[in-house]
Amino acid sequence: MPTSARKAANLSLDSTLLAQARELDINLSRAAEDGIAKAVKAERERRWLEENAEAIRVYNEYIEKNGLPLEEYRTF
């Protein structure tokens, strides 16, 4: 992940989980950042699929009806 300017943020966390993370010397900022980055990526993927669902459906219908373009040249 590219490094960018860091900004302080306040978070509310489960106290038991927080205690366990501290006991294990887990860097809370990095762990939170990693988790948020994964959530952002997953949400962007979900939205992209939702926004492009119709185009994907139409393309899949075309392939089912007409086959893959240039399929005759495939060697596998």
Secondary structure, DSSP 8 states (H G I E B T S, - for coil): --------------HHHHHHHHHTT--HHHHHHHHHHHHHHHHHHHHHHHHTHHHHHHHHHHHHHH--TTGGG---
